[in-house]
Every structure is written in structure tokens, then in C-alpha cells.
């Protein structure tokens, strides 16, 4: 069992949760879907002002703010602008938020360790075929899957708001429903959203922390399935068959029913959110971002000829993408060196982090 605060255990089938959102109901493998989006365990983990990336062989590099030791080296007031190698090897799961980084290395020991602010050690009741790790300032969620047994999401949550999202799995074991039922959880501070998907039907429920001044998030059921959910600061975004749309007090729409599709974001396939922007992967692996207060996206140009993104993740004020060649490209706020290019200059378009390609060990 988990060793702290409240425990949430939800059962479902093939799903995903994490810092970046991927379509619910998809297998946790290293494969890509038709759009080219990576489907496996997250290779990127971004916090308030630090970033980490996991290679195919389980080697992790981190960079950026390190006041609490969140990049894996002794704490320092000065940022770590040049990426350093994480001390743990063969990392299976990786997640970050705020000033903390969490990882799991050994399925047999069932241990997830979080370093930095809110450091903790979590012992999962089981840890098999790990799929993803989702982290916020007040919660750590471990999602894992097993064929014919559905999936399990365990959350060590300091805030009871996340516990209120718990519900039993709605399908009988080994039923058709179970095989096409999925969910994903998005976390941001004390806020959380649960997206359930059962075939063509979707149900979205969001709960807010004490800091919210807006009570517009409620259960929403739609016939047109939502594919992903992302949370920013005072706004939420969903990815559906008709594109991406956002709502909340920081957005142009007060409710999901009033939300309009983000323009200039063709064929969105994956989304994430910073504190103020929605970012995602669109047509041909191109990357786009749109401020929450508008519905107009701009393209983020990745370095290199014909560079395409396969995965995206967001921190508080910056974002990173993995390209088809395994390079990590980051953009946005860089005051603590969180872009990984060895400087502290913030930029609009992306720079390549100074780490080996993630296709390497």
C-alpha cells in the first residue's frame, strides 16, 4: 500500500496519465499511432523550472532549477543549465511537477522515489508492466496495465480532491467493455481531471483545489469521444474528434459547452498545458501553442530540416518535444536554464537540449 495520505485505486483498461496527455484507451508500448505520436511510457518530465528526459535504455538527464535537488545532484541556488545524468539507472517511469522529480527503476521492489521538494518514497501495492507516472505538487499517480486484468491507477494524494474522483471499474472482467474502456488523469497543483472513455462515449469530471475561484467544471458526457485532457492554471483543454478546445477562468470560454475549437492547430494528435498555454502535436508532427486567453495557435519551429515531434510535455512556463531522431527540443521560459541548451535565454522557437538522443542508452 502507499505510505502516505489518502490512497486512490481505480481500475480500467488501457489508458494513460502523466505530464503529457496521450489518447485514452491506447496501449502502453514503444510504438506510435498512425499520427506518429509516441504511445509508450513518458520520456519527458517537466516541472516548474526544470526538465528531465529518459532514454530508451533508462538513462535520465535533468537540467534547470535545483534549489531542492530536483535534478538529481546536491541542492544549489544556482541552476544547472547544462544537463546532468540522473544517479539512478534503468529508470522505468519518470514524472515531475513543481520542484520535485519522481522515478521507478525496479518493478519487483514496487518503489517510486520522489526527490526535491515534497520528497517521498511510495510503495505500490503492485507494479507490473508500468505505463506512466503522473505527478503534481500534491499527488503522485502510478498507472500500470496488465492484459485481461484491466489497468490500475494508484494515487498518493495530499489533497482529498483527487480521492473524490475514484470510482469502481464499470465493466465485468474480460468483457468487451473492459477491452475498450480507458481513462486518463490530468493533475495541476491541487486540481485534477478524470477522463473516462468507453467506446464512443466520454465522461469528463474535474475537481478544483482551494485556489480556484471558479466552479465551472462538472461531469460532462459526450457522444463524440474526447481523446486527451490537459490542465493549465485556471483552465482546462480537451482533445476531441473536432480538435482541441479550452475553457476556464483564464480562457475565452467559461464552460466546455461554450468552448470553441482552437484555430491554426491542424489535426491535433497530442496536447499538454503550461500555466498559460495549450501546446500540442499536429499535422505532420508539427508543434503548435495557443495562449489560454485566445483560440489562435502559432507554430513552434523545431530545429533541423523536416524535424517532427513524436511526444510533447509541458512545465509551468516551458515545454519540450521529442523528435523522430530522438532529440529533445525545448522552448519558452529559460530563466533557470530549463531549456537545456546551456544558456538562460528564453526563446519562442525551440532549441536542442544538450543530451544524447533518447534512442541511445
N, C-alpha and C positions, 0 to 999 in steps of 0.2 A: 504494500500500500504506500501511498505518498506520505511523506514525513511532516508535512506542514499544512496549516489552514484547511480549507474545505476541498474535498475531492469530488470531482465530477467524472463519471464514466458513462460515455454514450456509445451505443453500438450502431453500426451502419455497414454499408458495403462501399467498396472502392471510392475513396474520396481524397480530399487534400485540404491542408490548412497550413498556414505559415505566413512569413512576412510578405511573400508574394502570393498572389492568388492564381490558381490554375483551375480549369474547368472541373466541376464536381463530377463524380462518377467515373473518373479515369484511373487506369492502373498506375501504381507506383513503380515505374520502371525507368530505365535509362532511355527509353525510346522517345520519339517525337510523334505528335499527331500530324495530320495532313497539313496543318497550317505551319508546321515547323517548330512549334512550341515544345520545349523540353517537358517531359512528364514525370521525371524521377524526383527523388529527394532533393530539396533545395540546395543549390551550390552557392547561394549568396545569402548573407545575413547582415543587415544594416541596422544600426542603432541611431541614437540622437546625432552623434558626430563621429562615429567610427564604422568601419566596414570590415567584413570577413568574407573569404571565398574558399570553397572546398574543392580540391581536385578529384579526379576520378579515382585516384589511389588513396584518398582520405587525408591528404596533406592539406592543412589550413594555413592561410596567410591572413593577417589582420593589420589594420593601419588606422590612424586618426587619433581622436581623443583617448587619453589613457589615465585620467585622474584616479580611477578606481582599479586600474589593472585590467581593463576590459579587452585589451588587445593581446593579452597573454604574457606580458612582461611586467616587471615590477612597476607599481603606480608612479606616475610622473606628471608634474604640472605641464611640462612641455609635450606637445603632441608628437605622435610617431608618424611622420609624414612619409617615410619610406617603409613599405610593408615588411613585417617580421613574421617568421614562421611560428605557428601556434605550438606549444610544447607537446600536446597530445598528438599521437599518431593514429592512423587508421580510423579517422573520425567517420562515423556513420550518419549522424544527424547534427545539424548546425542551425542555430537560431540566435537572434539578437534583437534588442529593443532598449531604448533609453541608454543607460551606461552599463549594460550587462550583456554577456555572451554566454550561451549555453551549448553544450555538445554532449553526445553519447558516442562511446567508442566500442562497447562490448555488449552484444545482445544477451550474453549469458549472465552478466552481472546485473543487468537491468538498471544501471545507474546513469542518470543525467546530471551533469555538473554545470552550475552557473557561476561564473566569475565576474568580478566588477561589483557595481552597486547591487544590493539585494542578492549577494552570493548565497547559494544554497546547493544542497545535494538532494536529489529526488530519486527515490527507489520506486520504479514502476512495478505494478503487480505482475505484468508480463512485458516482454519486449521482443517481439518476433517480427521478422520482415519489416523493419522500421520504414515508415514512409515519409514523415515530416515532423518538424518541431516548430511550434508557434510560440512566440514569446512577446510579452508586454511588460510594462513596469511592474504590474501586479499579478501576473499569471504566467505559467509555463504549461503548454499543452503538448502531449505526445500522441501523435496519431500513428497507428500501425494497422496493417491489414493481414489477413490470412484467408486463403482460398476456402470457400464453403463455410467459413466461420464469420463472415462479415468483417467489420472493422471496429476498432476501439479507439476512443479518444479520451485520454485521462488529462485532467487539468488540475494543477496545483494552483489554486486561485486565492489571492489575498482579499479579493473583493467578492462579496456574495452575489453580485450582479451576474457573473458568469455562471454560477451554480443554478440560477433561475432558468437558464436555457436548457437544462438537462431534461431528457425525455426518453422513454424506452424505445427500442427499435420497433418499427411498426409491422415488420414482416416476419412470417414464420421461417424457421431455419431452412436453408436450401431451397427456398421458394423463388419463383421468377422475380417477385417483387424485390427480394433481397439482392439479387444479382444486378438490378438496375437502380437500386436505391443508393443515394450518396449524400454527403453533406460536407461542408467546409465551414471553418470558424475564422473570422477576422477579429483581431484584437488591436486596440489602440488605447493605451493608458487603462482606465477603468471601464472603457466601452467595449462592447462585444456584439458581433452579429453572427447568427447561425443561419446558414443557407442549406435547406433540405431539398433534395431533388429526387422525385420518384417518376421516372419516365418523363412524360411531357409536362408534368405538374411541378411547380416550385413553391416553396414556402420560405419566407424570409422573416426572421424575428431579430430585432436589435434591442439591446438594453443599454442604458446610458449610466455613466458614473455620476457622482455628486457634482462634478464640474459642469454638467450640461445645463443650459438654461432653456432648452427646447425639448418639448415632449412629443415629437412628431414621428418617432419610429415605432411602428406597430407591426403585428403579423400581417403579411401580405401574401396572398395566393394568386398565382397567375398560371394560365394555361400555356403561355409561351415561356419555356424554361429559362431561368437565369442560369448562367454558366459560372459566374465568379462574383465575389464580393470583396470590396476594399474599403478600409476606413481611414479617413484623414482626421484633421482636427475640426470638429463640429460639422462634418459632412460624411456621407457615405456614397459609394458608387456601386452599381451592379453592371455586369456584362450579360446582355441577353441576345436573342436572335436578331434584334433590330439595332444592335450597337450598344454603346456604353452611355449610361445616364447617371447623374448625380443629384443629390438633394440634401437638405440640412440647412442650418442657420448660416453657414459660411458659403452656401451655394445659391444659385439663382432660383431654385425651386424649394418650397417649404416641405414638400412631400414627394414620395415616389410617384404618386399619381399625376403630379404636376410637372415632373421632371421631363426635360426634352433631351433628345439624343445629342451627344457631343458631336459637333461638326468637325470636318478636317481630320477624322480618325478612321480611315478606311479599313474595313474588315478586321476589327479588333479581335485578338485571339487570347490575350492575357492582360491583366491590369494589376496595378498596385497604387498606393497613395502615399504622398508625403504629407506634412502638416497642411499644405496649402494647395497641392496639385494632384490631379489624376494623371498617371503615366501608364503606358501600355505598349504592347507589340501589335502592330497592324499588318497590313498587306505587305508581302514580300519581306517580312522580318524587319520592317522599318519601325522606328520608335517615335512615339508622339507623347506630348504632355499638354494638359489643359488646366489653367487655374480654376479652382473650385468656383470662383465667382463669375465665370463665363462658361460658355459651351463651345468655345472655339479652340481647337488644338493646334499646336505647332509641331513641326518635326524636329527631333533631336538627331543631328547628323553624327553617325558613328565614324571614327577614324578608319581609314583604309578603303580601298576600292571595293565597291559592292558589299560592304560589311552588312551582315544581317544578324539580328538578335534572336536567340532561342529561349532566353529566360530573362526576367526583369524583377528587381526588388527595390523597395523604397525605404529610406530612412526618414528622419524628421525633415531635413531640408535638402537632401541629395538622393540620387538614385543611381543604380548600376545595372548593366545588362551584360549577359554572356553572349559572345558572338559565335557564329558557326565554327570559327577556328579555335575556340576555347579561350579567347582573350576576354578580359573584363574591362569594360568601358564605363566610366562614371562621369556624372555632371551635376551641377548645382552648387550648393554651399560648400566651401572648402576652407573655412577659417581654422579648422583643426587638422587639415591635411587628409580629410576623409575621402578624397577622390583617388588617392594612392599614386599620384604622379610625382611625388617628392616635393611639391610646392604647396602653398596655401592660398592660391589664387582661385577664386570661384569663376566658373565659366558657364556659358549657356549650352554650348555643344560639348560633346564628350571627349575625355582624354583616356588613354590606356593606363590602367594601374600597372605598377612595376612588379608584376608577379609572373611566374611561368604560366603558360596556357593550362587551363583546367583539364585538358585532355591528357596532360602529363601527370606523373605521380607527384 
